[in-house]
């Protein structure tokens, strides 16, 4: 599964994965792409060319360009973590750049840069619609199949963006994404009730229920996100200093 439009770009190491880029004009309206001499070039964090401009693996659909390849560790090492020299105490990732050269029907050439990271794993949820319905059986009689799947996808994407901003690291390197499941099912149920199950009466039982679920869900998210267990050295193994109870967000222990 490739990176999603509208989200920060991520590809998974040692897998065939896809970068997606949507070309918009200055008013953020999509520009229809036309096949011409379109290419994509890949640069590393230092700006050095890793892959020369190529059309191999590049496809167009509407206003979206996609580039698929195997992201081998020789050319594309997993984005390493370094510590800032400022006083923030925060890490930062080394990122790669995709330099897209794309054309419209004029043909006008557009050169755009997209930054992306290489991750050992993607930040995924295993929560299903059936599991949410098991927790909230009152929803099952009223919902249309797929409604909750859409909410799960959107809320999990929101979690991903918040965690990436909070910790300055792609959350695929967090052990136990299941830590966010309690927050996830509560906020999914809140969103469903808000969309479907009550009228405009703010004194109604459903209104109170969805407000309660929202508050509890974000409280659970805050608890889980404050000190996640992170695979800092990106080796896929929970080392002793990455285990629960360790100060694994400490700048001093990671420099």
C-alpha positions, -999 to 999 in steps of 0.1 A, spaced: 0 0 0 15 33 -11 14 67 6 -20 83 5 -27 116 -12 -29 145 12 -6 128 37 31 130 42 48 105 18 62 73 32 75 42 15 84 9 32 120 -4 29 127 -36 10 92 -37 -5 77 -26 -38 59 6 -28 45 37 -44 49 74 -42 19 94 -52 19 131 -62 -10 153 -71 -3 183 -93 -23 214 -84 -22 250 -96 -17 281 -74 -54 280 -64 -49 243 -53 -71 231 -82 -60 199 -99 -41 200 -132 -48 172 -156 -16 155 -166 -7 145 -202 19 120 -211 49 138 -226 85 136 -212 75 131 -176 102 120 -152 110 116 -116 144 119 -100 153 108 -65 178 127 -42 190 117 -8 190 139 23 223 156 12 208 165 -22 229 138 -40 212 120 -69 203 84 -60 181 77 -91 186 97 -123 155 112 -139 135 83 -152 101 75 -166 104 38 -157 77 29 -131 60 63 -135 23 64 -144 -3 91 -148 -40 92 -139 -59 125 -140 -39 149 -119 -19 122 -101 15 108 -109 27 76 -92 62 61 -91 65 24 -81 97 5 -74 115 -17 -49 130 5 -23 162 -16 -16 183 -8 14 215 -2 -7 201 28 -25 175 37 1 186 31 36 159 35 63 156 72 72 179 75 102 172 95 133 195 123 144 191 147 173 188 184 167 216 207 180 190 232 193 174 231 227 142 214 216 154 179 226 136 166 195 148 141 169 145 146 132 145 123 102 167 123 72 144 125 42 146 118 5 133 140 -23 114 131 -54 118 157 -81 88 154 -105 88 169 -140 52 167 -152 32 182 -182 -3 195 -189 -19 196 -224 -3 229 -234 23 214 -229 37 233 -199 63 216 -178 59 217 -140 88 208 -117 78 199 -82 97 185 -52 82 160 -28 99 149 5 95 114 18 109 90 43 118 53 42 103 33 70 109 -2 82 71 -6 86 39 13 80 18 27 108 -13 4 104 -43 -4 124 -58 -39 126 -92 -26 141 -121 -38 119 -156 -27 114 -168 -60 129 -148 -53 161 -163 -18 165 -198 -33 161 -190 -58 188 -181 -30 212 -211 -8 201 -239 -32 191 -264 -4 190 -247 9 158 -251 -24 139 -289 -21 133 -284 14 117 -252 15 98 -244 7 62 -216 -17 56 -184 2 50 -194 33 70 -172 24 99 -143 13 77 -142 48 63 -142 64 98 -115 40 109 -93 50 80 -98 87 85 -93 87 123 -62 65 120 -48 89 94 -55 118 119 -36 98 146 -7 93 121 -4 131 114 -7 141 150 20 116 162 43 126 134 40 162 143 43 155 181 74 134 179 89 146 146 92 109 135 70 88 113 50 66 137 57 34 118 86 31 142 63 29 172 61 -5 188 25 -16 197 2 6 176 -25 -14 194 -19 11 223 -41 35 203 -71 11 198 -91 23 227 -89 58 215 -96 47 179 -128 28 186 -142 56 208 -135 83 183 -149 62 154 -181 56 173 -183 93 182 -179 102 145 -206 77 135 -231 89 161 -224 125 152 -231 118 115 -260 95 118 -278 89 151 -292 121 165 -312 152 157 -304 188 165 -315 185 201 -283 189 221 -301 175 252 -307 142 235 -292 109 247 -273 104 215 -258 139 216 -245 132 252 -232 98 241 -212 112 212 -197 140 233 -187 116 260 -171 92 234 -151 121 219 -138 133 252 -128 98 264 -113 90 230 -90 119 228 -80 114 265 -70 79 256 -50 92 226 -32 117 248 -23 90 273 -10 66 246 9 93 226 28 110 254 55 83 258 52 57 230 77 29 228 98 38 198 123 17 177 149 44 178 177 24 161 153 11 135 165 -25 139 130 -40 144 140 -53 179 129 -38 212 162 -32 229 166 -28 266 167 10 265 135 10 243 114 -10 267 85 4 288 96 24 318 128 36 301 131 73 292 131 65 255 123 101 245 154 113 263 178 133 241 208 125 263 203 87 260 200 88 222 228 111 211 
